[in-house]
Amino acid sequence: MWTLNDSLGFVLNRTARAMRRALDAKLVEHSLTATQYIVLERLWEEDGVSLTELGASLYFDNPTLTGVIDRMEKGGLLERRRNGDDRRVVRVHLTVKGRSLQDTVGGLAEEADGEASAGLSATEQRTLTEKLNQIWKKMDERLD
């Protein structure tokens, strides 16, 4: 008999929430949330991306992204700048403060991932990630 605990969606959601809480606990002393962290991580990879590109790469809807960016801008971590060639395009740039956090918090998500996957071999970790991406792609295609 099927139960909620047998539901892949329920188990994935529960796992994602637990992993977010674990990362939030690591970030709290730096006054960051897991959501803010992934914005920083993306900007550490490529500073100056447009709001549209940032939202798409993180799978955030506009209201979510706007709220996160507003809070991070107030915290002095990043700034919005209009694109000189096309004033409709707003780019997000790290401030010195936002850039400097990479040295202190840059490895915390990897650390949390390591804790979550402790006991799994490297092959099992890779397979799990591949399978989760396969499931995500299949479900994402259904929504397009």
Secondary structure, DSSP 8 states (H G I E B T S, - for coil): ---GGG-HHHHHHHHHHHHHHHHHHHHGGGT--HHHHHHHHHHHHSTTEEHHHHHHHHT--HHHHHHHHHHHHHTTSEEEEE-SS-TT-EEEEE-HHHHHHHHHHTTHHHHHHHHHTTTS-HHHHHHHHHHHHHHHHHHHHHH-
